[in-house]
Amino acid sequence: MTPDIQLQIAISFHQQGNIDAAKSLYKEVVKSDPNNDTALTNLGLLEFNEGNFSKAFPLFVKLLDLDANNLMAIANAGICKASQGDHVESLVFFDDFLTKDPKNLQILTHRAASLSKIGRFNEALDSFNSAINLDPQNTIHYTNAGILCNENGDSSQAIEYLTIAIERDSANIQARSQLAIALMEKANYQDALNQCEIILSSHPKYVEAILNKGLIFYKLGQLNSAKQSFEASLKINPKSAIALVNLTSVAISEAIESKSFQKAIDLSSKASSTIKEFLYKSISVRLKIE
């Protein structure tokens, strides 16, 4: 069977949703004809869509060897690297892409995320601002900028971006949740609590808002209300390490208030163990440790 016939059959399988058969034939085509850009593209996209970034990346690189201006290959090569945690290398591709198509909102967003991951906060914010300037009505860009500011401790600027996002889309619960966090950092607890209540009025099981409520009550010294919020979040997600640690913090505060210092020490040890377990599981998932 010639590579051309194999390619046509592979495309037919692909269109029918028979992915395994399509991949097998695309590989045969690439083996026989290493420069077949259609087979390279389709196989690369199949691997990419299945999350097989280490397999997809060399296929996109091969496409770039054939055509350095292949924007699809440049973008996906960058996303592959970012998805594998190699954010420095991903920026090589994202920057190359943006020299050729500087107004691409998706790549601006990917670039900002990679810059944020390696601590280049100002450059990341510049990318989000570029997206805002190109698409000022899209509240996602304001939300992303607000999240970035929160993560980097600039709650004042976060409030500015997130307020705009909510003014333009009152149903944007992610922006409201992040605004609650920023307001909390400014000790504006009542406004932060109001944002949580607005979210929970339409999304009563939105865990982040419930956790934020608990933190607000905790900061206000309303330990019983804080405990109720953290317990409510655990009913929705019993394995939430954040809720468990916060609940333990409340118990420690109660123990200290009642001068039960040994109990406070024991609870501190429990909290430490929970945090360590949470961090281990997070790393295990990220690195795909079996």
Secondary structure, DSSP 8 states (H G I E B T S, - for coil): --HHHHHHHHHHHHHHT-HHHHHHHHHHHHHH-TT-HHHHHHHHHHHHHTT-HHHHHHHHHHHHHH-TT-HHHHHHHHHHHHHTT-HHHHHHHHHHHHHH-TT-HHHHHHHHHHHHHTT-HHHHHHHHHHHHHHSTT-HHHHHHHHHHHHHTT-HHHHHHHHHHHHHH-TT-HHHHHHHHHHHHHTT-HHHHHHHHHHHHHH-TT-HHHHHHHHHHHHHTT-HHHHHHHHHHHHHH-TT-HHHHHHHHHHHHHHHHHTT-HHHHHHHHHHHHHHHHHHHHHHHHHHHT--
